Amino acid sequence: MKNKILSIALCAAGALGLTACSDDYFETKSYSEANADFVFSNMITARAAMDGAYSAWHGAVSSHVFGDGLFYALDIAGSDIMRHPEKYSAQAARHIPEAFYVNGTEAGSYDPVTYGKEAPNSPFSVLFSVIGKANAITSAIESMSSFNEMMQQTEPSSLSQLYGEAVALRATAYRELIKYYGDVPFQTTMGESATGLSPRDSIYDVLIEDLKSVEPLMNPVAANNKNYFSQTYVDALIGRMALEAGGYQTRRGDMTYVDGKGQALTFETKFNPTNGATYGRRSDWKTLYGTAKEYFLKALDHKGAAVLSPNYRDLFDQLHGADASYADETIYEEPFQQGASGNDPRPYSLGRASTGASSNDYPCKNYGQGRINPAFYYGVFDPNDLRRDLAGCVTGNNKGYETLIPFTPGSQAKGGGITCNKFDESRQSTVWTKNQRRSGINAPYMRMSEVYLGLAEAAAALGDEVTAKQYLKVIRDRAFGGNGNVDAFIAKEGSLLKAVIDERGFEFAGEGDRRFTLIRTGLISEKIKEIKELTRKMLDGLKNNGYYTFDNGNTISTKIWTKMVDAKATYGFRLVKETDASLINDPVLYPRWRGVNNDWESYGKNYGSDTKTNLAIKGLFTKLTDEEIAAAEADGYKAQDWGKQLVDNDDEYYLYLFYNYDYDKAPIYLFPFSPNAMATGGFTNGYGFANAEE
């Protein structure tokens, strides 16, 4: 009986027919009632049920929505900040959705199973499996005789905390579904089939109200439990979802859109329709933004052990620490155990690129699917912003040595240009060198800086400039060592709201946040145009003059000069962190946050006499004079093609950057349903995507 009861608690509801459990659970009313009261009055079995649901969520995160899968294809590139590293023709399956399906013209011919796959391994089916498990728990608790009494509590209990976690998990999974698919089936009760499509707006409204009801019954985040949903997380999740619900989205033309109470919605639209789909935001968006502001403030009131770090670098230092630890600033981290089976995608897909082998290397191969747009790195990021060098790096790892990453299209550290840099296995306190994708670096799914900037965004949009500026200033000052010159930044951006959105871009650069942020804020077209124009100026300057100087003072040249050096002998370390301003002219220490692991020898690397492990670079941000070039070459530096590689690959960096987007059409940023999902759920694709009968 014990094993059967536990399996009932763990079993997901039959969402869209993609998951199933035994029908004997529903055979008699008395057995069902006794089971719920029994299982969920015992917190050991109840927690086991929730842990099973978290396990399903972990699989969705690692391989589908926050690591690989659709996150890999859609989020970590396709903005003004981030791009894919390989040729358009070599990776069309990634580049086509990145460019909004070439202004919608290629939506109908796009293969939905390329990254979407078919059940049971599609993001769609996996997320519904998570929802089924969450519904099994919420339905069981809601059937308990003591449920109403629990909901009237004034303080959290173990059971109310667990119930809140299940509600939060369901909302989180639906949030990911809406982000990638738009309107989806909706179910919140175990055993009910989810067929047809529900308007995303009604789903958002219902889930936000569900989250509000459980928020008072949960505990703030604890330092040693940041892999569980907390009151702090729920507050921030309400804020996140309210901003998204009130923001701009592309909606299909064959749906009737209603709110959570079934009332018809009206929309403020912009751009022209694409394939019958329109781009706009709800006319009641201010109400939703008001909710976001309220609950971001609650997240600060209930911050628990989530504390904004005094230094931006602390978060990423701590993420590279031991398995059992969590970063001070995170509210929820998706945990990955070092060396465990499965898929730890952060450093592989979104980390510092490495040319190592797939096993037994220093470190092992990291593909580097996400890269930083060179025009953004050079021309938009302020050189004094301490986040720039953590976001992007011009060098990668090469079997224990630092190597310059060419701008020629490619992957790993062999090509593709400026790598993302926030997840670097060289920085781990203990490195896993046996296999790739086993690093054990956690993924920060929610952190305090999002609360600050989300609050600032909601306040700015609602006209509360005092609050908006207050929280913007905290984040910006931290990034500039105490003086972010906020007033000048706002003036440069043209408005307080735009300043907040771009500050969010700098804060989360290299993490895959920017694309959806620009879509939901209505700034996607404007920012695409800006980066395209800046890229054109850079490429023309390099081609015609051999260099281009940006407004922020940085200069990119067709060539730079490099040499390998023994950094450990000179400095006592190989791994560069933050560089004092007085050392920014040191060709080894600047840019910051690069180099290689200080002690690969302890992991088995035998350097022998070849101890020149670090790359010294001259001319990276300035045009060297003839005298400086002569002196560098006399000192052993050799010329390397740099900006010339951008000129040689003009089409890859300009033409295919949002290929053929006309700045005035609704962006098709969503992903098509697979034939299996449509057949099972009884619905069709929109947005110009193909349907089974076609």
BELRAKA-V906762 format. One record per residue. PHI is phi in radians with two decimals (999 if undefined). OMEGA is omega in whole degrees, -180 to 180 (* if undefined). Layout:
((PHI | OMEGA) (PHI | OMEGA))
This chain:
((999 | -177) (-1.04 | -179) (-1.15 | -180) (-1.17 | 179) (-1.11 | -180) (-1.13 | 180) (-1.14 | 176) (-1.10 | -179) (-1.11 | -177) (-1.48 | -170) (-1.32 | 180) (-1.40 | 172) (-1.23 | -175) (-1.42 | -178) (-1.17 | 178) (0.99 | -178) (1.28 | -176) (-1.60 | 172) (-2.34 | -177) (-2.63 | 172) (-2.49 | -173) (-1.15 | -180) (-1.23 | -174) (-1.17 | 176) (-1.11 | -174) (-1.74 | -171) (-1.22 | -178) (-2.28 | -178) (-1.10 | -176) (-1.14 | 180) (-1.12 | -179) (-1.09 | -179) (-1.12 | -180) (-1.11 | -179) (-1.11 | -178) (-1.08 | -180) (-1.10 | -179) (-1.24 | -175) (-1.09 | -172) (-1.63 | 166) (-1.62 | 177) (-1.89 | -172) (-1.22 | 176) (-1.20 | 179) (-1.24 | 179) (-1.13 | 179) (-1.15 | 176) (-1.08 | 177) (-1.08 | -179) (-1.19 | 178) (-1.11 | 175) (-1.11 | 177) (-1.19 | 176) (-1.07 | 179) (-1.07 | 177) (-1.13 | 177) (-1.11 | 180) (-1.06 | 177) (-1.11 | 178) (-1.15 | -179) (-1.12 | -171) (-1.20 | -172) (-2.05 | -172) (-2.38 | -167) (-2.28 | 177) (-2.52 | 179) (-2.50 | 177) (-1.92 | 176) (1.09 | -177) (-1.19 | 175) (-1.07 | 179) (-1.08 | -174) (-1.53 | -168) (-1.98 | -171) (-1.58 | -167) (-1.44 | 171) (-2.52 | 176) (1.34 | 172) (-2.51 | 177) (-1.30 | -178) (-1.69 | -170) (-2.12 | -178) (-2.58 | 173) (-1.58 | -172) (-1.55 | -171) (-1.74 | -178) (-1.02 | 178) (-0.98 | -177) (-1.20 | -178) (-1.45 | -176) (-2.38 | -177) (-1.06 | -179) (-1.09 | 176) (-1.59 | -174) (-1.23 | -177) (-1.12 | 176) (-1.17 | 176) (-0.99 | -178) (-1.66 | 178) (1.00 | 177) (0.98 | 179) (0.88 | 180) (1.04 | 179) (1.53 | -174) (-1.26 | -179) (-1.87 | 179) (-1.10 | -175) (-1.20 | -178) (-1.79 | -177) (-1.34 | -179) (-1.39 | -174) (-1.24 | -178) (-1.71 | 178) (-1.02 | 175) (-1.98 | 180) (-1.31 | 179) (1.01 | 176) (-1.96 | 177) (-1.04 | 6) (-1.61 | -174) (-1.86 | 178) (-1.51 | 174) (-0.95 | -180) (-1.04 | -177) (-1.24 | 180) (-1.12 | 179) (-1.16 | 177) (-1.23 | 173) (-1.14 | 176) (-1.06 | -180) (-1.09 | 178) (-1.05 | 179) (-1.17 | 177) (-1.12 | 179) (-1.13 | 178) (-1.05 | -179) (-1.28 | -178) (-1.11 | -180) (-1.14 | 179) (-1.12 | -180) (-1.18 | 180) (-1.16 | 178) (-1.50 | -180) (-1.22 | 180) (-1.12 | -177) (-1.71 | -174) (-1.08 | -178) (-1.08 | 177) (-1.10 | 179) (-1.06 | -177) (-1.24 | 178) (-1.64 | -180) (-1.07 | 175) (-1.79 | 178) (-2.32 | 178) (-1.15 | 171) (-2.19 | 179) (-1.04 | -178) (-1.25 | 180) (-1.18 | 175) (-1.09 | -179) (-1.14 | 178) (-1.05 | 178) (-1.08 | 178) (-1.09 | 180) (-1.15 | 177) (-1.10 | 179) (-1.15 | 179) (-1.12 | 178) (-1.05 | -180) (-1.12 | -180) (-1.13 | 179) (-1.14 | 177) (-1.17 | 177) (-1.03 | 178) (-1.18 | 178) (-1.06 | -180) (-1.11 | -179) (-1.02 | -175) (-1.69 | -174) (-2.05 | -178) (1.47 | -180) (-1.43 | -174) (-2.43 | 173) (-1.06 | -177) (-2.34 | 174) (-2.60 | 178) (-2.25 | -178) (-2.10 | 179) (-1.06 | 175) (1.60 | 178) (-1.53 | 178) (-1.34 | 177) (-1.87 | 180) (-2.20 | -177) (1.26 | -179) (-1.94 | 174) (-1.79 | 178) (-1.06 | -178) (-1.03 | -177) (-1.15 | 178) (-1.19 | 178) (-1.11 | 177) (-0.93 | -176) (-1.07 | -178) (-1.12 | -178) (-1.16 | 178) (-1.09 | 178) (-1.16 | 175) (-1.03 | -180) (-1.12 | 178) (-1.06 | -176) (-1.23 | -178) (-1.67 | -175) (-0.94 | -180) (-1.21 | -175) (-1.69 | -177) (-2.12 | -179) (-1.69 | 174) (-1.05 | -176) (-1.11 | 178) (-1.84 | -174) (-1.07 | -176) (-1.77 | -178) (-2.33 | -179) (-1.44 | 172) (-1.76 | 174) (-2.17 | 177) (-1.34 | -174) (-2.29 | 173) (-1.03 | 179) (-1.04 | 179) (-1.10 | -179) (-1.09 | 176) (-1.00 | -179) (-1.19 | 178) (-1.14 | 175) (-1.03 | 178) (-1.06 | 180) (-1.05 | -177) (-1.23 | 178) (-1.19 | 175) (-1.10 | -180) (-1.21 | 180) (-1.12 | 180) (-1.56 | -177) (-1.58 | 179) (-1.31 | 175) (-2.55 | 175) (-1.65 | -177) (-2.05 | -180) (-1.21 | -174) (-1.52 | -176) (-1.90 | 179) (-2.02 | 170) (-1.73 | -174) (-1.74 | -179) (-2.30 | 178) (-1.51 | -176) (-1.17 | 178) (-1.79 | 178) (1.49 | -180) (-1.47 | -178) (-1.09 | -180) (-1.82 | 169) (-2.03 | -172) (-2.35 | 169) (-1.65 | -174) (-1.82 | 172) (-2.48 | -177) (1.21 | 177) (-1.63 | 179) (-1.10 | 174) (-2.21 | 179) (0.91 | 179) (1.41 | -179) (-1.74 | -179) (-2.05 | -176) (-2.04 | -178) (-3.00 | 177) (-2.26 | -180) (-1.05 | 178) (-1.15 | 178) (-1.66 | -175) (-1.04 | -179) (-1.13 | 177) (-1.09 | 179) (-1.17 | 177) (-1.15 | 175) (-1.12 | 175) (-1.09 | 179) (-1.04 | -180) (-1.06 | -179) (-1.05 | -173) (-1.49 | 169) (-1.16 | 175) (-1.13 | 177) (-1.11 | 178) (-1.07 | 176) (-1.23 | 178) (-1.17 | -177) (-1.92 | -171) (-1.19 | 179) (0.95 | -177) (-1.62 | 177) (-1.65 | -174) (-2.20 | 177) (-1.08 | -177) (-1.17 | 178) (-1.06 | 179) (-2.04 | -179) (-1.00 | -176) (-1.15 | -175) (-1.04 | -179) (-0.98 | -174) (-1.40 | 170) (-1.05 | -176) (-1.25 | 177) (-1.12 | 180) (-1.60 | -178) (-1.46 | -175) (-1.19 | -179) (-0.97 | -171) (-1.39 | -175) (-1.80 | 177) (-2.25 | -178) (-1.32 | -179) (-1.01 | -170) (-1.46 | -176) (-1.35 | 173) (-1.74 | 174) (-2.52 | 175) (-2.03 | 171) (-1.41 | -171) (-1.46 | 175) (-2.27 | -179) (-1.59 | -177) (-1.07 | 177) (1.41 | -177) (-1.26 | 175) (-1.18 | -177) (2.03 | -173) (-2.37 | 175) (-1.85 | -166) (-1.56 | -172) (-0.97 | -178) (-1.19 | -179) (-1.21 | -174) (-1.63 | -170) (-2.20 | -178) (-1.79 | 180) (-1.20 | -173) (-1.16 | 179) (-2.45 | 177) (-1.68 | -180) (-1.10 | 175) (-1.26 | -179) (-1.26 | 177) (-2.59 | 174) (0.91 | 177) (-2.50 | -164) (-2.27 | -7) (-1.50 | 176) (-1.22 | -174) (-1.01 | 168) (-2.18 | -171) (-1.15 | -178) (1.33 | -180) (-1.11 | 178) (-1.68 | 176) (-2.26 | -180) (-1.64 | 178) (-1.06 | -175) (-1.07 | 179) (-1.15 | 177) (-1.22 | -179) (-1.03 | -177) (-1.41 | -167) (-1.85 | -177) (-1.89 | 178) (-1.16 | 176) (-1.14 | 180) (-1.02 | -180) (-1.56 | 179) (-1.34 | -176) (-1.17 | -180) (-1.45 | -173) (-1.01 | -173) (-1.36 | 170) (-1.36 | -180) (-1.32 | -175) (-2.41 | -178) (-2.52 | -180) (-1.52 | 180) (-2.10 | 176) (-2.20 | 178) (-1.69 | 180) (-2.43 | 175) (0.95 | 178) (1.71 | 180) (-2.13 | 176) (-1.46 | -177) (-2.40 | 175) (-1.24 | 180) (-1.62 | -179) (-1.19 | 173) (-1.44 | 176) (-1.06 | -178) (-1.00 | -179) (2.95 | -179) (-2.30 | -175) (0.97 | 176) (-1.70 | -179) (-1.54 | -178) (3.14 | 175) (1.72 | 176) (1.49 | -167) (-1.00 | -177) (-1.44 | 168) (-1.18 | -166) (-2.39 | -174) (-1.38 | 180) (-2.18 | -173) (-2.32 | -177) (-1.06 | 177) (-1.05 | -175) (-1.60 | -177) (-1.19 | 177) (-1.10 | 172) (-2.37 | -175) (-1.76 | 175) (-1.67 | -176) (-1.87 | -174) (-1.37 | -177) (-2.50 | 170) (-1.27 | 178) (1.06 | 179) (-2.32 | -169) (-1.19 | -176) (1.48 | 176) (-1.48 | -180) (-1.21 | 178) (-1.79 | -179) (-1.39 | -176) (-1.40 | 177) (-2.58 | 178) (-2.46 | -171) (-1.13 | -179) (-1.09 | 175) (-1.18 | 177) (-1.09 | 180) (-1.06 | -176) (-1.34 | 174) (-1.14 | 176) (-1.10 | 179) (-1.09 | 180) (-1.13 | -180) (-1.07 | -180) (-1.12 | -179) (-1.11 | -179) (-1.14 | -179) (-1.59 | 177) (1.56 | 178) (-1.56 | -173) (-1.22 | -179) (-1.09 | 180) (-1.14 | -178) (-1.04 | -178) (-1.18 | -180) (-1.02 | -176) (-1.44 | 172) (-1.08 | -177) (-1.08 | -179) (-1.03 | -177) (-1.22 | -177) (-1.22 | 179) (-1.07 | 179) (-1.05 | -177) (-1.32 | -177) (-2.07 | 176) (1.15 | 175) (1.99 | -179) (-2.43 | -180) (-1.54 | 178) (0.85 | -171) (-1.09 | -178) (-1.08 | 179) (-1.16 | 179) (-1.13 | 179) (-1.09 | 179) (-1.07 | 180) (-1.13 | -178) (-1.31 | 178) (1.71 | 176) (-2.85 | 178) (-1.12 | -179) (-1.10 | 179) (-1.13 | 177) (-1.09 | 179) (-1.12 | -178) (-1.13 | 179) (-1.26 | 174) (-1.09 | 175) (-1.09 | 177) (-1.06 | 178) (-1.17 | -177) (-1.13 | -175) (-1.90 | 179) (-0.99 | 180) (1.43 | -179) (-2.11 | 178) (1.47 | -178) (-1.60 | -164) (-1.15 | -173) (-0.99 | -177) (-1.21 | 176) (-1.06 | 179) (-1.17 | 178) (-1.14 | -175) (-1.27 | 179) (-1.61 | 179) (1.35 | -176) (-1.76 | -172) (-1.06 | -178) (-1.13 | -180) (-1.07 | -177) (-1.30 | 174) (-1.08 | -179) (-1.07 | -179) (-1.09 | -177) (-1.28 | 176) (-1.13 | -179) (-1.15 | 179) (-1.16 | 177) (-1.09 | 179) (-1.10 | 178) (-1.09 | 180) (-1.09 | -178) (-1.14 | 179) (-1.17 | 178) (-1.12 | 178) (-1.10 | -177) (-1.20 | -173) (-1.54 | -173) (-2.12 | -176) (1.53 | 179) (-2.87 | 172) (-2.54 | 179) (-1.84 | -179) (-1.48 | -179) (-1.08 | -179) (-1.44 | 177) (1.72 | 178) (-1.24 | 175) (-2.13 | 172) (-1.86 | -177) (-2.08 | 180) (-1.15 | 180) (-2.29 | 169) (-2.26 | -178) (-2.15 | -176) (-2.37 | 168) (-2.73 | 177) (-1.46 | -178) (-2.38 | 176) (-1.60 | -175) (-1.18 | -178) (-1.14 | 179) (-1.22 | -176) (-1.45 | -172) (-1.93 | -175) (1.57 | 178) (-2.67 | 176) (-1.93 | -174) (-1.74 | -176) (-1.49 | 175) (-1.95 | -178) (-1.47 | -177) (-1.88 | 175) (-1.04 | -177) (-0.97 | -179) (-1.26 | -176) (-1.92 | -175) (-1.24 | 175) (-1.59 | 177) (-1.33 | -174) (-1.22 | 178) (-1.70 | -174) (-1.59 | -179) (-2.36 | 1) (-1.09 | -177) (-1.30 | 168) (0.99 | 175) (-2.55 | -175) (1.60 | 179) (-2.38 | -179) (-0.96 | -177) (-1.12 | -170) (-2.48 | 176) (-1.07 | 180) (-1.01 | -178) (-1.21 | 177) (-1.71 | 176) (1.99 | 180) (-1.27 | 177) (-1.95 | -180) (-1.31 | -175) (1.05 | 179) (-1.54 | -176) (-1.57 | -174) (-1.71 | 175) (-1.45 | -170) (-1.76 | -172) (-1.96 | -178) (-1.79 | 172) (-1.61 | -174) (-2.25 | 173) (-2.18 | 179) (1.50 | -177) (-1.24 | -178) (-2.11 | 180) (-2.36 | 176) (-1.49 | -179) (-1.27 | 174) (-1.34 | 178) (-1.03 | 180) (-1.17 | 179) (-1.17 | 178) (-1.13 | 180) (-1.07 | 180) (-1.16 | 179) (-1.12 | -179) (-1.17 | 176) (-1.16 | 180) (-1.61 | 176) (1.73 | 178) (-1.30 | 178) (-2.14 | 180) (-1.20 | 176) (-2.24 | 172) (-1.07 | -180) (-2.35 | 178) (-1.06 | 177) (-1.03 | 179) (-1.16 | 175) (-1.16 | 179) (-1.07 | -180) (-1.15 | -180) (-2.11 | -177) (-0.91 | -177) (-1.07 | -178) (-1.17 | -176) (-1.63 | -180) (-2.13 | -175) (-0.99 | -176) (-1.52 | 172) (-1.34 | -172) (0.94 | -175) (-0.90 | 175) (1.14 | 176) (-1.18 | -173) (-1.79 | 176) (1.21 | -174) (-2.39 | 177) (-2.17 | 176) (-1.00 | -178) (-1.28 | 175) (-1.55 | -174) (-1.87 | -176) (-1.50 | -178) (-2.05 | -179) (-1.27 | 171) (-1.22 | 177) (-1.38 | 177) (-0.98 | 180) (-1.12 | -179) (-1.08 | -180) (-1.16 | -179) (-1.13 | -178) (-1.26 | -175) (-1.57 | 178) (1.28 | 178) (-2.45 | -178) (-2.21 | 173) (-1.37 | 170) (-2.14 | 174) (1.10 | -178) (1.57 | 178) (-1.25 | -178) (-1.29 | 173) (-1.96 | -172) (-1.01 | -176) (-1.27 | 180) (-1.49 | *))
